[in-house]
Amino acid sequence: MKKIELDIVALSHSVTQSHNYAVVLGEQDGSRRLPIVIGGFEAQAIAVAMERMTPNRPLTHDLFKNTLSTFEVELKEVIINNLLEGIFYARLVCIKNGEVVEIDSRTSDALAMAVRFNCPIYTYEFILDAAGVILEDPDEDDAPKPSSPTPKKRRKKAATSSTSKGSSLSQYSDVDLEQMLNEVLGEEDYERAAEIRDELKKRGEVKGGEEK
């Protein structure tokens, strides 16, 4: 059965389920999109890897990746191989000493691992036929947006903090923002970290433009 390669093109709040998120996979050589509803923890695991953030402590998927790497198991690819009653199924295709081993996985976990191993994601035609949607404007720019709403992890509430969501980032210096970024990463507030990182990136682009 021919495999179709997919890319993660978006990660956002689910429109149909308010407490969940949706990861959107895009066909590499086509205009079809495959939206999959996932939980908040899994969305966080995907977002953190897409953002190239380094958590204070390894998340579950980081731990699993480190374990596989330690025992020299390579994750070759992820395949979304079935769709039953609205539920997606996936498998991790691994290689150990030249032998191929397939591991059953929830699709959300498989995607979180694929981002960490930078391995390809595949599915089959019948799944795209059943659950895929066609992008109305093929030229629409829906490239990966790791800075999309990133799910927050529960954490202890700080009494006061200069990194509260109500504070405007534009009033802080680059040095202050770097310090704030380290603080929120320590608190595992990846949503705020993404906002700070984007502000620093924007300032870097502005400075780069002025130097030209």
C-alpha positions as CSV (number, residue, x, y, z in Angstrom):
1,M,0.0,0.0,0.0
2,K,1.5,3.3,-1.1
3,K,2.5,5.7,1.7
4,I,1.8,9.4,1.6
5,E,4.2,11.7,3.4
6,L,2.8,14.4,5.7
7,D,4.1,17.5,7.5
8,I,2.8,19.2,10.6
9,V,1.5,22.5,9.3
10,A,-0.4,23.9,12.3
11,L,-1.2,23.3,15.9
12,S,-4.0,25.2,17.6
13,H,-7.1,25.0,19.8
14,S,-9.7,22.5,18.6
15,V,-12.8,24.2,17.1
16,T,-15.1,21.3,18.0
17,Q,-13.7,20.4,21.4
18,S,-12.8,23.4,23.6
19,H,-10.5,21.6,26.0
20,N,-8.5,19.9,23.3
21,Y,-6.1,20.9,20.5
22,A,-5.9,20.1,16.9
23,V,-2.8,19.2,15.0
24,V,-3.1,19.6,11.2
25,L,-1.0,17.5,8.9
26,G,-0.5,18.5,5.3
27,E,0.1,16.3,2.3
28,Q,3.6,17.0,1.0
29,D,2.7,16.8,-2.7
30,G,-0.9,17.8,-2.6
31,S,-3.5,20.2,-1.1
32,R,-5.2,17.8,1.4
33,R,-5.0,18.4,5.1
34,L,-5.6,15.9,7.9
35,P,-6.8,17.5,11.2
36,I,-6.5,15.3,14.3
37,V,-7.8,16.3,17.7
38,I,-5.3,15.7,20.5
39,G,-5.1,16.3,24.3
40,G,-3.4,19.3,25.9
41,F,-0.4,17.3,27.2
42,E,0.3,15.8,23.8
43,A,-0.1,19.3,22.2
44,Q,2.4,20.7,24.6
45,A,4.8,17.8,23.9
46,I,4.6,18.6,20.1
47,A,4.8,22.4,20.6
48,V,7.8,22.2,22.9
49,A,9.8,20.2,20.3
50,M,8.7,22.4,17.4
51,E,9.8,25.5,19.4
52,R,13.2,23.8,20.1
53,M,12.7,24.5,23.8
54,T,14.7,22.7,26.4
55,P,12.5,22.0,29.5
56,N,14.0,22.1,33.0
57,R,13.3,18.4,33.3
58,P,12.7,15.9,30.5
59,L,9.1,15.5,29.4
60,T,7.7,12.0,29.0
61,H,8.4,12.0,25.3
62,D,12.0,13.3,25.8
63,L,12.6,10.5,28.3
64,F,11.3,7.9,25.8
65,K,13.5,9.4,23.1
66,N,16.6,9.3,25.4
67,T,15.8,5.7,26.3
68,L,15.6,4.6,22.7
69,S,18.8,6.5,21.8
70,T,20.6,5.0,24.8
71,F,19.8,1.5,23.6
72,E,20.6,2.4,20.0
73,V,17.1,2.1,18.7
74,E,16.4,4.4,15.8
75,L,12.9,5.8,15.0
76,K,12.8,5.5,11.2
77,E,9.3,6.7,10.5
78,V,5.8,7.2,11.9
79,I,2.8,5.7,10.1
80,I,-0.8,6.7,10.8
81,N,-2.1,3.3,9.6
82,N,-5.8,3.1,10.5
83,L,-9.0,5.1,11.3
84,L,-11.7,3.3,13.1
85,E,-14.9,5.0,14.4
86,G,-13.2,8.4,14.2
87,I,-10.1,7.3,16.1
88,F,-6.7,7.4,14.4
89,Y,-4.1,4.6,15.0
90,A,-0.4,4.9,14.5
91,R,2.8,2.8,14.6
92,L,6.4,3.7,15.3
93,V,8.7,2.0,12.8
94,C,12.0,1.4,14.6
95,I,15.3,-0.2,13.7
96,K,17.5,-2.1,16.1
97,N,20.6,-3.8,14.9
98,G,19.3,-3.8,11.4
99,E,16.0,-5.3,12.4
100,V,12.7,-3.5,11.8
101,V,10.4,-3.4,14.8
102,E,6.9,-1.8,14.8
103,I,5.4,-0.4,18.0
104,D,1.7,0.4,18.4
105,S,1.2,4.0,19.5
106,R,-1.4,6.7,20.0
107,T,-1.2,9.1,17.0
108,S,-0.6,12.1,19.3
109,D,2.4,10.3,21.0
110,A,3.7,9.2,17.6
111,L,3.7,12.7,16.3
112,A,5.5,14.0,19.4
113,M,8.2,11.4,18.8
114,A,8.4,12.1,15.1
115,V,9.2,15.8,15.8
116,R,11.9,14.8,18.3
117,F,13.6,12.3,16.0
118,N,13.0,14.5,12.9
119,C,11.7,11.5,11.1
120,P,9.0,11.3,8.3
121,I,5.3,11.0,9.0
122,Y,3.2,8.8,6.6
123,T,-0.4,7.8,6.1
124,Y,-2.4,6.0,3.5
125,E,-4.8,7.1,0.8
126,F,-7.9,5.6,2.4
127,I,-7.3,7.6,5.6
128,L,-7.0,10.9,3.7
129,D,-10.1,10.0,1.6
130,A,-12.1,9.4,4.9
131,A,-10.8,12.2,7.1
132,G,-8.8,14.6,4.9
133,V,-10.0,18.0,3.8
134,I,-8.9,19.9,0.7
135,L,-7.3,23.3,1.1
136,E,-9.4,25.7,-0.8
137,D,-6.5,28.0,-1.7
138,P,-3.5,25.9,-2.6
139,D,-1.3,29.0,-2.4
140,E,-2.4,29.8,1.1
141,D,0.6,30.0,3.5
142,D,-0.1,27.5,6.2
143,A,3.5,26.6,7.0
144,P,4.3,25.2,10.5
145,K,3.4,27.8,13.2
146,P,5.2,26.5,16.4
147,S,4.2,29.8,18.0
148,S,0.5,29.0,17.7
149,P,-1.3,28.8,21.1
150,T,1.0,26.6,23.1
151,P,-0.8,24.7,25.9
152,K,0.3,25.6,29.4
153,K,1.4,23.0,31.9
154,R,0.0,23.3,35.4
155,R,2.4,24.9,37.7
156,K,2.6,26.5,41.1
157,K,1.1,30.0,41.2
158,A,3.6,32.6,41.8
159,A,2.7,35.5,44.2
160,T,4.0,38.2,41.9
161,S,6.0,38.0,38.7
162,S,7.2,40.4,36.0
163,T,6.4,37.7,33.5
164,S,2.6,37.8,34.1
165,K,0.6,37.5,30.9
166,G,-0.8,41.0,31.3
167,S,2.6,42.7,31.1
168,S,3.6,44.1,27.7
169,L,6.9,42.7,26.5
170,S,7.8,45.9,24.5
171,Q,8.7,47.8,27.7
172,Y,11.5,45.4,28.6
173,S,15.1,45.4,27.3
174,D,16.7,42.5,25.5
175,V,18.6,41.5,28.7
176,D,15.4,41.6,30.7
177,L,13.6,39.4,28.2
178,E,16.4,36.9,28.2
179,Q,16.2,36.6,32.0
180,M,12.4,36.4,31.8
181,L,12.7,33.6,29.2
182,N,14.9,31.6,31.6
183,E,12.4,32.1,34.4
184,V,9.3,31.0,32.5
185,L,11.2,28.0,31.2
186,G,12.0,27.1,34.7
187,E,8.3,27.4,35.6
188,E,7.5,25.3,32.5
189,D,5.2,28.0,31.1
190,Y,5.9,27.3,27.5
191,E,3.2,29.6,26.2
192,R,4.8,32.6,27.8
193,A,8.2,31.4,26.7
194,A,7.0,31.4,23.1
195,E,5.8,34.9,23.3
196,I,9.1,36.2,24.7
197,R,11.1,34.3,22.1
198,D,8.9,35.8,19.4
199,E,9.5,39.3,20.7
200,L,13.3,38.7,20.8
201,K,13.2,37.3,17.3
202,K,11.1,40.3,16.0
203,R,13.6,42.7,17.5
204,G,16.5,40.8,15.9
205,E,14.8,41.1,12.5
206,V,14.3,44.8,12.9
207,K,17.9,45.4,13.9
208,G,19.0,43.3,11.0
209,G,16.9,45.4,8.6
210,E,18.4,48.6,10.0
211,E,21.9,47.4,9.5
212,K,21.4,46.8,5.8
